[in-house]
Amino acid sequence: MMGGFGFGGGGLLWLLIVGALIVVPFWRLLPRFGIPNWVALFTIFPLVALILLWVMAFKEQIDGGKS
């Protein structure tokens, strides 16, 4: 069966688009919380993204960065 949300055809394209929509905001936000940019690459896994959201939400002080 072709199409749908599989990895053939447009499915891989959607996977890359969704991955970029998740990784790019984390890539920009994480340095403001004192976490290296490269950690954002792991946010393609939902559990890692959820853990990082909790870390960012409950961090006492933002370590700087440009607004």
C-alpha positions as CSV (number, residue, x, y, z in Angstrom):
1,M,0.0,0.0,0.0
2,M,1.5,3.3,-1.1
3,G,0.9,6.7,0.5
4,G,-0.5,7.3,3.9
5,F,1.9,7.9,6.8
6,G,4.4,5.2,5.8
7,F,8.0,5.8,4.9
8,G,7.5,5.5,1.2
9,G,6.7,8.5,-1.1
10,G,5.5,11.5,0.8
11,G,5.6,9.9,4.2
12,L,9.3,10.5,4.6
13,L,8.8,14.1,3.6
14,W,6.2,14.6,6.3
15,L,8.5,13.0,8.8
16,L,11.2,15.5,8.0
17,I,8.9,18.4,8.1
18,V,7.5,17.4,11.5
19,G,11.0,16.7,12.8
20,A,12.1,20.2,11.7
21,L,9.1,21.8,13.3
22,I,10.1,20.2,16.6
23,V,13.9,20.5,16.5
24,V,14.2,24.1,15.4
25,P,12.3,25.8,18.3
26,F,14.2,23.6,20.8
27,W,17.5,24.5,19.0
28,R,16.8,28.2,19.6
29,L,15.4,27.9,23.1
30,L,17.8,25.5,24.8
31,P,20.9,27.7,25.0
32,R,18.8,30.3,27.0
33,F,18.3,27.6,29.6
34,G,22.0,26.6,29.7
35,I,21.5,23.4,27.7
36,P,23.7,22.9,24.5
37,N,22.1,23.2,21.1
38,W,22.9,19.7,20.0
39,V,20.6,18.3,22.6
40,A,17.7,19.5,20.4
41,L,18.5,16.8,18.0
42,F,17.2,14.2,20.5
43,T,13.8,16.0,20.7
44,I,12.6,13.9,17.7
45,F,11.8,11.4,20.4
46,P,8.7,12.5,22.1
47,L,9.8,11.4,25.6
48,V,13.0,13.5,25.3
49,A,11.0,16.5,24.1
50,L,8.6,16.2,27.1
51,I,11.5,15.9,29.6
52,L,13.2,19.0,28.2
53,L,9.9,20.9,28.3
54,W,9.6,20.1,32.0
55,V,13.3,21.0,32.6
56,M,12.7,24.4,30.9
57,A,9.4,25.0,32.7
58,F,10.8,24.5,36.2
59,K,14.3,26.0,35.8
60,E,14.8,28.7,38.4
61,Q,16.6,31.2,36.3
62,I,17.2,31.7,32.6
63,D,21.0,31.8,32.0
64,G,20.8,34.7,29.5
65,G,20.7,34.8,25.8
66,K,19.3,37.4,23.5
67,S,15.6,38.1,23.4
